[in-house]
């Protein structure tokens, strides 16, 4: 799990960490990766980086929120 502090968001750190993670996954033979994000966290960040929503659990962890599960194919990178 990774969390980027709010005061350093938009500086590219999250994008760099995600890119480095994906490159290491490719180096280890992975063809796809999964991640999750609550609706109040960063689902848009993952969507902007090519992650596609697989499903969501409404009402988790609290009413009005959802736990969103994403997948990204790595073979196209």
N, C-alpha and C positions, 0 to 999 in steps of 0.2 A: 504494500500500500504506500502511496506517495501523497504528500500534501504540500502544496506550495503556499507559503505565507502570502497573505493578501497584499502586503506592501511591496512584494517583488513580482507579483503577477504582471503580465503584459510586457515583461522584459525578455521573454523567450526561454526562460529556464524550464518551464513545463514542457515546451515543445522539444527542447534539447534532450531532456530526460526521456521523453516518450520515444524520440527518434533513436537514442542510444539503446533503449530497451528493445525496440523492434529490430535493430541491427544485430544485437546479441541473440535474439530469438532466431533470426534467420541463420546466423552463424552456427547455431546449435541444431539446425534442421527443421525448425518449426515452419509450418505453412500458414498458420493463422494464430491469432491471439484473442483473448477475451478480457473484458474488464467490466466493472460495474461503477455506477455513480448514482447517488441520490439526486432527486430533482433539484434540491437546494445546493448541490455542489457544482459539478462541471460537465453536465451532459453535452452541452454545446461545444465544449473544447474537444471532446472525443469525436463528435460528428464532424467538426471542421477538419479533423485529421483522418477522415476516411472510415471511421468506425460506424457500423450500422446497428441499429437497435434490433435485438432479437426478441426481447419481451420485457415487460415491466410488471412489478408487483405493486399494485396500488395500496395505499394505506400503510406503507412501510417506509421509514421506521415510525411514522406518526400519521394520523389522519391528515389528508391534504397533500401528502408527499408520496413519492414512489421510488422504488429501487429499480433502476434501469440496467439491463444487461446488454452489452455490446460485443460485437465480433468484428475483426478486421482480417481480411486475407492479406498475407504477406508475399504471395508469389508475384504480385504485380509491382512490388517495390524495386 
